[in-house]
Amino acid sequence: MSARDPVADLRRIAFLLERANEATYRVRAFRSAATALAALPATELAERARAGTLTDLPGVGDVTARCVTESLAGEEPVYLRRLVATEGVDLDEAAGALRAALRGDCHTHSDWSDGGSPIEEMALAAVELGHEYVVLTDHSPRLTVARGLTADRLRRQLDHVAAVNAALPEGFRILTGIEVDILADGTLDQDEELLARLDVVVGSVHSGLRDERARMTRRMLTAIANPHLDILGHCTGRMVSSRPAGVTGPGDKGHRARTRAESDFDADAVFAACAEHDVAVEINSRPERQDPPKRLIRRALEAGCRFAIDTDAHAPGQLDWQRFGCVRAALCGVPADRVVNTWPADRLLDWARG
């Protein structure tokens, strides 16, 4: 292949990010790198790419360096390819089609943990939205602030769900699950026997969110390798804003308005492990989370990951928040066939058991 022009590629990325109204700092990162590299002789640029020293230059980071290396190899940079793939797409149409393809929601809470409504009320709201199933994923024991379920309480919940399912409209069912804490050593916060009984297991980090990079990466990789884990929940743990007016619901105790930076981990290693172990990456639809950020959705897509577009609902009206996640997925070019909750319940269950 003949080499591309890496400076032109960086400037094109900046332009497309700008047009999509992405964060100014992200646009500036690509423009600054383009300016720094434009001043270098082509031979020095190529030598630095071979030696892996591009990031020694002021204004050049890991992401921009990777784009330059791909460009010099004659490849369209992955970052640019993903932006181009969604260029000119009617966002409303793409997001609407993705939302219409969803058959259920794999991350919801009830008043058994920190939700505000009974299981029955959450289920009937899901029926009204046209869902075919909803996965009940109340919290695990160590998240005491959210009234996490002990093993005994979870067993009682399983019996209760069976009784509720028997009374629900035909064609809809509650699938059993849990949002299990990923503990400091990467183990999952619930009995193995119970995890094996559940239909779908979502694993999330809720503590130690400021762990240093290597430790957080090991923690997540250990959890992803656990055969019981099906979905990696809100992987960065970030809170991007206080909630917009009107979205706070009664009993929504687990999501108070605040902001929080992303956890630091090796995203490439984590998403490669998700692809290897067939663990879906959650696109969390909560307005205050928007987790993962779009740049990580694109990296997970390129890594070959599956996704779950979930609401993390703690109240019935929040079950309609999937549209927010669909907009972000559409912006990143996530196809419906890579989203596990576009599948019928039986296929989802076969996948989770596998």
Secondary structure as UniProt FT lines:
FT   HELIX           6..19
FT   TURN            20..21
FT   HELIX           24..38
FT   HELIX           42..51
FT   HELIX           54..56
FT   TURN            58..59
FT   HELIX           62..72
FT   TURN            73..74
FT   HELIX           78..85
FT   TURN            86..88
FT   HELIX           91..101
FT   STRAND          104..108
FT   TURN            111..114
FT   HELIX           119..128
FT   TURN            129..130
FT   STRAND          133..136
FT   TURN            141..142
FT   HELIX           144..146
FT   HELIX           151..167
FT   TURN            170..171
FT   STRAND          173..182
FT   TURN            184..185
FT   HELIX           192..197
FT   STRAND          200..204
FT   TURN            209..210
FT   HELIX           213..224
FT   TURN            227..228
FT   STRAND          231..232
FT   TURN            235..236
FT   TURN            245..246
FT   TURN            250..251
FT   TURN            253..254
FT   HELIX           267..277
FT   STRAND          280..284
FT   TURN            287..289
FT   HELIX           294..302
FT   TURN            303..304
FT   STRAND          307..310
FT   HELIX           316..321
FT   HELIX           322..331
FT   TURN            332..333
FT   HELIX           336..338
FT   HELIX           340..342
FT   HELIX           345..353
//
